[in-house]
Amino acid sequence: MKRNILLFSAIVTILSGCLNEKNESYTTTDNYFQNVNQIMTGINGCYNSLRNIYSARGFWEMTDVANDLMYTSSSSLYNSNCDVSPARPGIASTVWRYGYTGVKDANEMTAAIKAAVENQFITEDEAEPLYAETAVLRALYYYLLTSTFGDVPFYTERVTEENREHIATLPRMDADSTRDYCIEELKELLVEKEALPMVRTYDGQEFRAGAAVGLVVGAKMCMWNERWEDALMFLDKVEEIYGYYEVSPASFG
């Protein structure tokens, strides 16, 4: 018993020393993202929420089962019957939680890229593809949110202590307006500037959300908003990358 008390006392002493330790420095958004490689590590974190959404139990039932091609009446898979409500949110709560975590992370990195340019840590040319990748990811998260919930709160600012309460109480914005913002951003970065390589997603992109992903998201948002000509504009760029299937089916292999 005495041995246990002595051991416990030693542990408490060690922990107390740790708690009283003064940190001389620590990593934050303001003092870390100062070159392209460091910014890329931050953008890598923006992908985490996608894994949490797409691997969640019930996501494929909600998105693929409740249509005219597939149906299940299993009582344990109520998402597939569109039985989603505040009382039984199911997978919808996961889409909301991680959708907005992804938006927050993308906004954070957009602010970090802007700060790195302003402080001359990176050039505008180096920043452009970084902006484009974060824009693609943010648009993808807003696509998932608006497709699931319709009107949702929309913001693009970095969350800080000063604006946290304001952002947490934002009202829902019209879904068409949310998609229009993303469409115009993707149009500028991917169609007009071609800020990301115009190659197939699986061709040397290290499994990143490249131009092809952003173009498809932009086209889907355009179709939701009945912007048919703009949808064709995005899809024409996709065709430039992949080719026309009937002419070159091997390019889709």
Disulfide bonds with the S-S distance in Angstrom:
none
